[in-house]
Amino acid sequence: MNLTQIQELIKFVAKSGVSEVEIEQKDFKITIKTPAGKKEVPVQVVAQPVALPAAAPAPVAAPAPAAAPAPAAPAAAPAAETKYITIKAPMIGTFYRSAGPGKPVFVNVGDEVKPGKTICIIEAMKLFNEIESDVAGKIVKVLVDDAKPVEYDQPLFLVDPA
């Protein structure tokens, strides 16, 4: 199972309201559990032979601190949604504005973006995923602080398409 398939599975679980999904293949096992009434999607991935006991796997992603800042971001976005396009997080992880400490940020407020331009990085399961813009326009607002956890579909940037 590759990263894209895992991301699609997480999206499905988040949207469907299913409380738990478990998939086992030859040498791979993934369990996704959602607590009742919460939007968090903890993911547990074990890449080992199924014959071995799965007694010591650690939860891979359980961003509990992200629950507090998340309601603030959507509250600010609806007022501007009619004029601006919102770029949202395609996955759960940690948001980074630059490629590393001391390196320049990918985009600032006022910068022009076009489809395919890298706008940030989201770290998930020790993988650094470059997030590219799928719209053209000017960055109006950055909605997430650097090195903060983000949830799936959380607004990251507001873009003025004009």
Secondary structure, DSSP 8 states (H G I E B T S, - for coil): --HHHHHHHHHHHHHH--SEEEEEETTEEEEEE--TT-----EEEE-S-TTS---S---SB--GGGGTTTTHHHHHHHHHTTTSEEEE-SSSEEEESBSSTTS-BS--TT-EE-TT-EEEEEEETTEEEEEE-SS-EEEEEE-S-TTEEE-TT-EEEEEE--
